[in-house]
Amino acid sequence: MRKARQSGFERLESYLVKLIQEKGADADQPGGIVLLLRVLKAFSYLFGGIVAIRYFLYRTGVLRRYPLGIQVISIGNVTAGGTGKTPVTEIFARTLAAEGRKVAILSRGYRRKEAPWWQRIFTQVVEPPLVVSDGRRVLLDSATGGDEPYMLASNLPGVAVIVDRNRVKAGRYAVKRLGCNTLILDDGFQYQRLKHSIEVVLVDSTNPFGNGNMLPRGILREPVRNIRRADIIFLTKCRGDVSAVKDEIRRYNTTAEIVECNHTPKVLKDVWSREEYPLDWLSGKTVCTLSGIASPKGFENSLRHLGAKVVWCERYADHHRYDSSEVLYALNRTADMGADALVTTEKDAVRFPRLETAPVRCLYLRIAIEILAGGESFTQIINRICFRKTAAEGER
């Protein structure tokens, strides 16, 4: 018998995420769940207090921010998950590298394999950062380096990708050992220990701030008002009128440039052979999906927009690491249903184990950022990082 699709922890995680992500999702819940949500609400006040104290200590200099003497671009958000940081990180790194900057991406490497916390506390050995890519070649797999770092390293030749919880240490390594002059701090808005030159904040236009509560009752990692620290705001997943979201942002930040963008499908690729298929291959095809991401509905709907008929969806918790039986089950189910392909996301594909044979095509959808409005603001930020005057500045 095939084992359960998700562990008990994953099922609980998925259920709670559904409750806290959207306004009104907790309506008409049984009494036990209402009590749980009240407990989570109490913890969210506690979490908010801790966040406020922490920022006060950094702002007053009690906790030190470490400058590295080079450009540090922080890319992050005020909410937990689902805003699309990885493609935005990629477009910044790719553009800056093309402009001649020696770029390194610093990542925490969320949910990568590492020693248990109790071993990390008591060990006296200071480990060097993990170099997923030195800019010339990819050195680590996704299990060791993390999903996003491995994906960025694979897609960005010429850009170093370094993983460490201590991003100050990772940054020093990038500067001294790899000769980097520009650092991109992936998911860096809350990481105050390393001094930032530019704050890039992402806001999901379809669900900007969840139900308005802090973690764990909502999805806010810090109060919405803290978006005032942003220098430039990427409004992601823009489809249609986003003026209401922009008005809400302007309540807290009146000066930051706002760039409207969308996560646009670019191509389909075979998970293992990397053979490419044009997007119009999906038109009229019947497909199944397999995903373990924060917002699977957006991925599934994008396939429908491309003309595919989605007949079955298998969802796991965010960052789920697949074993062979899970992938084989999804492939066999796809074949049994007579579907043309099993389609997954690029983030999921890097977590798939290698299979010798598959009963049906297994493809992933490659996504990239498309800037819809505010492209000149992005160009200005790039010029600022490269110490290049814009045309407007040159006329002064």
Order of alpha helices (4+ residues) and beta strands (2+ residues): alpha-alpha-beta-alpha-beta-alpha-beta-alpha-alpha-beta-alpha-beta-beta-beta-alpha-beta-beta-beta-alpha-beta-alpha-beta-alpha-beta-alpha-alpha
